[in-house]
Amino acid sequence: MTTKAPSAVSEFPPESLEKIAYNSVSSIPAQEPNDLNRLGYHIWRWLVMRQGTIDEAIRESGARIKIQKSEAASFIREALAKQGVTNI
């Protein structure tokens, strides 16, 4: 039985929507890292489709965050604005 090294992981470029979405949720306290992955995915989806609101994206994600959802929404809006996303 042999063990291979894991595949190399390529990071998204800093200006990509994926990186912007996941960076915008990185400072939110959550129960597990996977909760932030789910939240980041839903924020990315919101950035791509612009359907609904950030508050709805947070609720739909089902992420177990340790702060109020309204507070998380303001953190995300602020982080998106710092990264140059307009029309929030």
QUIKA-V648167 format. One record per residue. D_FIRST is the distance of its C-alpha to the first C-alpha in Angstrom with 1 decimal. Layout:
{{D_FIRST} {D_FIRST}}
This chain:
{{0.0} {3.8} {6.8} {9.9} {13.4} {15.5} {18.1} {21.5} {24.2} {27.6} {30.5} {33.5} {36.6} {39.0} {41.7} {39.5} {40.4} {36.9} {37.0} {40.6} {39.9} {36.9} {38.9} {41.9} {40.2} {38.2} {41.0} {41.5} {40.4} {38.1} {36.3} {32.8} {31.6} {30.8} {34.5} {35.3} {32.9} {34.7} {38.0} {37.2} {36.2} {39.5} {41.5} {39.8} {40.8} {44.3} {44.5} {43.7} {45.9} {48.5} {49.0} {50.2} {50.2} {47.9} {48.9} {47.8} {44.4} {43.9} {44.9} {42.8} {39.6} {39.7} {38.5} {39.2} {41.1} {43.1} {46.2} {48.8} {47.9} {51.1} {50.1} {46.7} {48.4} {50.7} {47.8} {46.1} {49.4} {50.0} {46.6} {46.9} {50.4} {49.2} {46.7} {49.5} {49.1} {52.6} {54.0} {52.2}}
